[in-house]
Amino acid sequence: MATAALKAAQVFSYLKPEEIDHLSKYANTEHYKAGEIVYAKGQPASRAYVLLQGEVILRAPTAAGHGIVLGHVGPGTMIGASVLLGETYMVTAQCVTDCKIMTLAKSALEQIMSSNPQMGLVIEKYLATLYYQRSLDLMQMLEGLIRGVLIDELGREPAPIP
């Protein structure tokens, strides 16, 4: 099961079959109910997660107790990738539906990446692409919010920002 699930995951889709088999030895599967928190922003990052079934919302909590939605993700998506980038999770991941999620411990991922630099490069490239796309999405969302505020204040569409 773990091998097939890893092959289907976007982040691992470029790995060779033997690399996926090796990685699957370190994977565990967990089940979460709709509404459950997979991990919270600021919590120590100890595992990466690959969503096998269900839908998860990623949000950045605010001081007022609300959250800015950064995205909805589905099967095949790796979440909690900050496990490889820092000490804590950068967002909160909450299940929208019942979910089946594969976990990979930080120590196992680091060991695999250091023992197989080519595999590490593939994973790092995926993460760079993922975070780049998320930053573009966030900038678009902010631009839409700013434009909406300006329309409310000006009563018309603002001039384009150079």
Secondary structure by P-SEA (a helix, b strand, c coil): caaaaaaaccccccccaaaaaaaaccbbbbbbccccccccccccccbbbbbcbbbbbbbbbcccccccccccccccccccccccccccccbbbbbcccbbbbbbbaaaaaaaaaacaaaaaaaaaaaaaaaaaaaaaaaaaaaaaaaaaaaaaacccccccc
